[in-house]
Amino acid sequence: MPAAARWATLLFLLALAGLLPSTGTASLRTVASPVDASAVGLDVFEPEDAEPAPSPFTAAPRLIALARPAATPQAPGVAGTYVPVLYYHYIRINPSPRDLVGFSLSVPPAMFRAQIQYLADHGFHVVRLHDAVMAILHHTALPARPVVLTFDDGYADFFTQAVPMLLGHGFSATDFVISGRMGWGSYMTSAQVRAADQMGFTIGAHTVDHYALASLSQVRALWEMRQSKLTLETLLGHPVIDFAYPYGSFNAYDEAQAGQLGFEVAASTIGGAWHWPSQLMDLHRIRATGGMSLSGYARLLGGPAPSSAELALAGGSVPPASTSPAATVSPTARPAPTPSPSPSPSG
C-alpha cells in the first residue's frame, strides 16, 4: 500500500476512535482507599441504633449505606445564604475505647466547653435555626459570623452537659428528638425534653424509631414523620416545625411529605454552609465530630486560630469560663432521669 494511502487509513481510524465511547483507563475515576463514606456521598448506619418500639407497620430491611440525593442545582444569579449549621450527637467521653463510631459521635464536655467559648471569644453569633431559615427563605442578612447549633437523637447529655454551658453564654440550639426513645437509658426523658423547650431551646422531630426513611415503604416513612411530630406537639403544647432525617437518609417522597406535614425545614447530613430556599427540605449541615481539635473546629468555621488559653481549655486543664449561677441549670429545674427500661439501647 502506498505511503499516502496508509496515512489516510491511519487518520480515518483515529478519527473513528474519537467518535466511539471511551473504554480506556482515562475514563476511570480514582477513589482513595480506604473509602470515606461521607466523602463519596454515603451515610453509614450508626451502631447506637437499637431496635425500635413496635409500630403498626412492618419495616423494610435495613440498608448498610444509602446514597444521598444530589444537591438541587441553583438557577444562575440566585443568591445563597452562608451560615454553617453544625450538628452534634453525644456530649460525653466515649465509654468504650473500642467503639470507633461512638468515638466519632462523642464530643467530650471539656472540648464542647472550649468550642462554645471559642465562638463567644471570636464574635460568632449563634442564631436560632428558625432565624436562619427565614434568612435563607427571604434573603435577609444575618449577624456577622453566624452559626447554628443542632443536636441529633435527643440524648440525655444534651440536657445534663450541653444545656448548662449553652445557657451560660446565652446560646440557642435545636435538638432533634427520637420521640419513641424518650426515657430510654441514654436519652432525655419527656420531662427533660419539655424543660429544655421551656428554657428556650428548640425541639425538632427525628422520627419515632430512627429508621432510615429511604429504606421504608412510603406508608411507614410518612407515619414515622407524622407521628413523631404529633407526639412532640402533644408533649410541648405548640407546633413542632423542624425535622431531621435519621442517618441523613431520604428520597424525593420523604422531602415532599416533610413539607406537606408542616415542617419549615428538614435537616440532612449533606455537608455545606451555603443554602438556598429550594434546599430547605434537605438543609445542609456540618458534623462536629469527636476527636476534632479546637484548631480543626476553628478551620471548619473559617475563624481565626485559637489562642493558647483556648487550646488549654480544650484540654480540660482550665475551669469553665463562667461560674455564675446563670451558667448552670438550677438542680430543681432539672428533672431527674427515669429508670431505663430493659433492654436499653447501647451507646
PLY file of the C-alpha trace (Angstrom):
ply
format ascii 1.0
element vertex 347
property float x
property float y
property float z
element edge 346
property int vertex1
property int vertex2
end_header
0.00 0.00 0.00
1.43 3.43 -0.94
2.54 5.62 1.95
-0.14 8.23 1.24
-2.86 5.56 1.41
-1.50 4.18 4.69
-1.53 7.66 6.27
-5.08 8.26 5.09
-6.19 4.95 6.59
-4.47 5.74 9.91
-6.09 9.17 10.12
-9.51 7.62 9.37
-9.09 5.07 12.17
-8.00 7.75 14.66
-11.00 9.88 13.80
-13.33 6.91 14.18
-11.88 6.12 17.61
-12.61 9.65 18.74
-16.28 9.16 17.94
-16.64 5.94 19.96
-17.35 5.88 23.74
-14.18 5.71 25.75
-13.47 2.40 27.47
-9.87 3.01 28.38
-8.31 3.81 31.73
-8.62 7.53 31.05
-12.34 7.27 31.79
-11.85 5.68 35.22
-12.32 7.74 38.38
-9.95 7.03 41.22
-11.36 6.79 44.75
-8.97 6.97 47.66
-8.71 3.86 49.79
-9.95 3.26 52.39
-13.16 4.87 51.23
-14.62 7.57 53.46
-18.37 7.03 53.20
-19.14 10.69 53.79
-16.67 11.72 51.09
-18.48 9.71 48.43
-21.98 10.70 49.49
-22.88 7.76 51.70
-24.25 7.63 55.20
-23.14 4.56 57.14
-25.56 3.40 59.80
-24.54 4.23 63.33
-24.37 1.31 65.76
-26.27 3.10 68.52
-29.46 2.47 66.56
-31.23 -0.06 68.81
-34.34 -2.00 67.98
-37.33 0.39 67.93
-40.58 0.01 69.75
-43.23 -1.94 67.83
-45.13 0.09 65.26
-48.24 -0.60 63.18
-46.16 -1.07 60.04
-43.57 -3.61 59.03
-40.15 -2.14 58.45
-38.34 -2.78 55.21
-34.94 -4.48 55.52
-32.27 -2.11 56.76
-29.53 -0.97 54.44
-25.88 -0.64 55.35
-25.40 2.61 53.45
-27.66 4.88 51.46
-26.70 7.22 48.67
-27.53 10.83 49.40
-29.74 12.65 46.91
-27.84 15.05 44.70
-27.93 18.70 45.68
-30.60 20.72 43.92
-28.98 22.80 41.14
-29.49 26.51 41.55
-30.50 28.92 38.81
-27.80 31.40 37.81
-27.98 34.58 39.85
-29.98 33.13 42.73
-28.40 34.45 45.91
-27.40 31.96 48.57
-27.12 32.43 52.32
-23.96 31.49 54.19
-24.48 30.04 57.64
-22.75 26.90 59.00
-25.29 24.58 60.64
-23.33 22.29 62.95
-24.72 19.02 64.21
-23.63 17.08 67.28
-24.68 13.74 68.77
-23.24 12.99 72.22
-21.57 15.44 74.60
-19.68 12.83 76.60
-16.46 10.91 76.93
-16.90 7.81 74.82
-17.39 4.95 77.32
-15.96 2.23 75.06
-12.49 2.79 73.58
-13.16 0.03 71.04
-16.28 1.77 69.73
-14.72 3.86 66.95
-18.05 5.09 65.60
-19.16 6.01 69.12
-15.90 7.93 69.47
-16.59 9.88 66.29
-20.07 10.78 67.59
-18.88 11.86 71.07
-17.57 15.36 71.77
-16.09 15.43 75.29
-17.63 18.03 77.62
-14.31 19.88 78.02
-13.98 20.18 74.24
-17.57 21.33 73.85
-17.00 23.96 76.53
-13.92 25.14 74.64
-15.83 25.23 71.36
-18.62 27.46 72.64
-16.07 29.64 74.45
-14.24 29.97 71.12
-17.48 31.09 69.46
-18.00 33.71 72.16
-14.40 34.93 72.09
-14.26 35.45 68.34
-17.51 37.22 67.61
-19.57 34.33 66.29
-23.30 34.84 66.56
-25.23 31.67 67.43
-28.60 32.12 65.73
-31.73 30.06 66.07
-32.47 27.58 63.33
-35.76 29.36 62.60
-33.96 32.69 62.13
-31.50 31.04 59.75
-34.38 29.51 57.78
-36.09 32.90 57.50
-32.84 34.47 56.26
-32.42 31.71 53.67
-36.02 31.98 52.55
-36.22 35.76 52.31
-32.56 36.56 51.50
-32.26 38.72 54.62
-28.98 39.43 56.37
-27.72 37.52 59.38
-25.29 38.85 62.01
-21.58 38.61 61.34
-20.13 35.12 61.65
-23.46 33.33 62.07
-23.62 29.70 63.17
-26.49 27.35 64.07
-26.04 24.56 66.65
-28.10 21.38 66.30
-28.06 18.05 68.11
-29.42 14.75 66.80
-31.29 11.99 68.64
-32.25 13.64 71.96
-29.55 12.19 74.19
-29.67 12.90 77.92
-26.24 14.52 77.88
-27.68 17.34 75.79
-29.71 18.28 78.86
-27.12 17.49 81.52
-23.98 18.70 79.73
-24.73 20.97 76.78
-27.69 22.96 78.13
-25.89 24.45 81.17
-22.93 25.52 79.01
-25.15 27.00 76.31
-27.24 28.89 78.87
-24.06 30.36 80.34
-23.38 32.08 77.02
-26.97 32.78 76.05
-26.64 30.46 73.07
-29.56 28.72 71.39
-29.68 25.22 69.94
-32.06 22.74 68.35
-32.30 19.12 69.45
-33.95 16.65 67.07
-35.62 14.11 69.35
-36.48 10.49 68.55
-39.95 10.51 70.04
-40.12 6.75 70.62
-36.96 6.73 72.74
-37.73 9.37 75.33
-37.00 7.85 78.72
-34.60 5.20 77.43
-31.32 4.88 79.31
-29.16 7.30 77.32
-31.97 9.54 76.06
-33.78 12.51 77.58
-36.95 11.84 79.47
-40.14 13.54 78.31
-39.81 15.85 81.33
-36.30 16.86 80.25
-37.45 17.46 76.67
-40.25 19.67 77.95
-37.89 21.51 80.33
-35.39 22.20 77.53
-38.21 23.57 75.41
-39.34 25.84 78.26
-35.77 27.11 78.67
-35.88 28.39 75.09
-34.23 25.54 73.21
-35.92 24.28 70.06
-37.15 20.69 69.93
-37.38 19.15 66.48
-38.70 15.78 65.31
-36.39 12.91 64.33
-38.99 10.17 63.63
-40.40 7.66 66.11
-37.99 4.76 65.68
-34.90 6.20 63.95
-35.11 4.08 60.84
-33.53 5.26 57.59
-36.57 6.66 55.79
-35.35 5.78 52.29
-35.35 2.10 53.29
-39.02 2.15 54.32
-42.29 1.92 52.46
-43.95 5.25 51.80
-46.72 4.46 54.29
-44.23 3.67 57.06
-42.00 6.64 56.28
-44.96 9.01 56.42
-46.12 7.51 59.73
-42.64 7.90 61.24
-42.52 11.60 60.36
-46.11 12.45 61.20
-46.34 10.50 64.46
-43.11 11.94 65.85
-44.41 15.43 65.11
-47.75 14.75 66.79
-46.17 13.15 69.87
-43.84 16.07 70.45
-46.55 18.64 69.80
-48.78 16.96 72.38
-45.92 16.96 74.88
-44.85 20.57 74.31
-48.21 22.16 73.59
-47.14 24.00 70.45
-46.28 23.22 66.80
-43.05 21.39 66.02
-41.78 22.75 62.71
-38.23 21.36 62.48
-37.26 17.88 61.30
-34.06 15.91 60.68
-33.72 12.74 58.60
-32.24 9.80 60.56
-28.84 8.92 59.12
-29.42 11.62 56.51
-31.48 9.07 54.56
-34.35 10.39 52.45
-35.77 10.41 48.96
-37.99 12.71 46.91
-41.15 11.35 48.54
-39.80 11.98 52.04
-38.82 15.54 51.10
-42.28 16.24 49.72
-44.04 14.79 52.76
-41.87 16.77 55.17
-43.10 19.96 53.56
-46.73 18.83 53.45
-46.64 17.87 57.13
-45.84 21.46 58.02
-42.12 21.30 58.70
-40.42 24.53 57.65
-37.06 22.79 57.41
-35.81 19.20 57.15
-32.13 18.79 58.01
-29.91 16.37 56.14
-26.30 15.27 56.66
-25.15 16.63 53.32
-22.19 18.87 54.03
-22.09 22.56 53.23
-22.61 26.02 54.67
-24.31 27.73 51.70
-28.08 27.46 51.49
-30.87 28.28 49.04
-34.65 28.41 49.50
-35.13 25.36 47.30
-32.98 23.26 49.67
-34.83 23.81 52.93
-36.17 20.24 52.79
-32.60 18.94 52.61
-30.80 21.53 54.71
-27.06 21.04 54.55
-25.18 20.67 57.83
-21.61 20.21 59.05
-20.84 17.47 61.56
-18.91 18.27 64.73
-17.02 15.04 65.30
-15.33 13.56 68.31
-11.56 13.74 68.13
-11.63 17.09 66.31
-9.11 19.55 67.69
-10.11 23.09 68.55
-7.89 24.26 65.69
-9.83 21.97 63.36
-13.08 23.37 64.73
-11.87 26.90 64.00
-10.94 25.95 60.44
-14.34 24.31 59.99
-15.98 27.66 60.73
-13.45 29.80 58.88
-12.42 31.51 62.12
-9.04 32.62 63.46
-6.63 30.21 65.10
-7.40 29.57 68.79
-5.26 31.22 71.43
-3.06 29.21 73.79
-5.58 29.79 76.58
-8.38 28.44 74.39
-6.30 25.40 73.49
-5.66 24.79 77.20
-9.39 24.96 77.87
-9.95 22.38 75.15
-7.62 20.07 77.03
-9.72 20.33 80.17
-6.95 21.93 82.24
-8.77 25.24 82.71
-12.02 25.61 84.71
-15.21 26.79 82.98
-15.17 30.40 81.85
-18.17 31.35 83.95
-19.11 30.10 87.40
-22.08 32.41 87.88
-25.49 30.88 88.60
-26.61 31.84 85.08
-24.08 29.39 83.65
-25.80 26.35 85.12
-29.30 24.99 85.30
-30.77 25.03 88.78
-30.90 21.48 90.20
-34.58 21.97 90.95
-35.24 22.85 87.30
-33.64 19.65 86.03
-35.99 16.66 86.13
-34.39 13.50 87.41
-33.91 10.84 84.74
-36.31 7.93 84.90
-35.01 4.36 85.23
-34.01 2.77 81.96
-36.29 0.08 80.59
-34.79 -3.30 79.87
-33.25 -3.81 77.44
-31.91 -0.31 76.99
-30.23 0.98 73.83
-26.47 0.76 73.63
-24.32 3.87 73.35
0 1
1 2
2 3
3 4
4 5
5 6
6 7
7 8
8 9
9 10
10 11
11 12
12 13
13 14
14 15
15 16
16 17
17 18
18 19
19 20
20 21
21 22
22 23
23 24
24 25
25 26
26 27
27 28
28 29
29 30
30 31
31 32
32 33
33 34
34 35
35 36
36 37
37 38
38 39
39 40
40 41
41 42
42 43
43 44
44 45
45 46
46 47
47 48
48 49
49 50
50 51
51 52
52 53
53 54
54 55
55 56
56 57
57 58
58 59
59 60
60 61
61 62
62 63
63 64
64 65
65 66
66 67
67 68
68 69
69 70
70 71
71 72
72 73
73 74
74 75
75 76
76 77
77 78
78 79
79 80
80 81
81 82
82 83
83 84
84 85
85 86
86 87
87 88
88 89
89 90
90 91
91 92
92 93
93 94
94 95
95 96
96 97
97 98
98 99
99 100
100 101
101 102
102 103
103 104
104 105
105 106
106 107
107 108
108 109
109 110
110 111
111 112
112 113
113 114
114 115
115 116
116 117
117 118
118 119
119 120
120 121
121 122
122 123
123 124
124 125
125 126
126 127
127 128
128 129
129 130
130 131
131 132
132 133
133 134
134 135
135 136
136 137
137 138
138 139
139 140
140 141
141 142
142 143
143 144
144 145
145 146
146 147
147 148
148 149
149 150
150 151
151 152
152 153
153 154
154 155
155 156
156 157
157 158
158 159
159 160
160 161
161 162
162 163
163 164
164 165
165 166
166 167
167 168
168 169
169 170
170 171
171 172
172 173
173 174
174 175
175 176
176 177
177 178
178 179
179 180
180 181
181 182
182 183
183 184
184 185
185 186
186 187
187 188
188 189
189 190
190 191
191 192
192 193
193 194
194 195
195 196
196 197
197 198
198 199
199 200
200 201
201 202
202 203
203 204
204 205
205 206
206 207
207 208
208 209
209 210
210 211
211 212
212 213
213 214
214 215
215 216
216 217
217 218
218 219
219 220
220 221
221 222
222 223
223 224
224 225
225 226
226 227
227 228
228 229
229 230
230 231
231 232
232 233
233 234
234 235
235 236
236 237
237 238
238 239
239 240
240 241
241 242
242 243
243 244
244 245
245 246
246 247
247 248
248 249
249 250
250 251
251 252
252 253
253 254
254 255
255 256
256 257
257 258
258 259
259 260
260 261
261 262
262 263
263 264
264 265
265 266
266 267
267 268
268 269
269 270
270 271
271 272
272 273
273 274
274 275
275 276
276 277
277 278
278 279
279 280
280 281
281 282
282 283
283 284
284 285
285 286
286 287
287 288
288 289
289 290
290 291
291 292
292 293
293 294
294 295
295 296
296 297
297 298
298 299
299 300
300 301
301 302
302 303
303 304
304 305
305 306
306 307
307 308
308 309
309 310
310 311
311 312
312 313
313 314
314 315
315 316
316 317
317 318
318 319
319 320
320 321
321 322
322 323
323 324
324 325
325 326
326 327
327 328
328 329
329 330
330 331
331 332
332 333
333 334
334 335
335 336
336 337
337 338
338 339
339 340
340 341
341 342
342 343
343 344
344 345
345 346
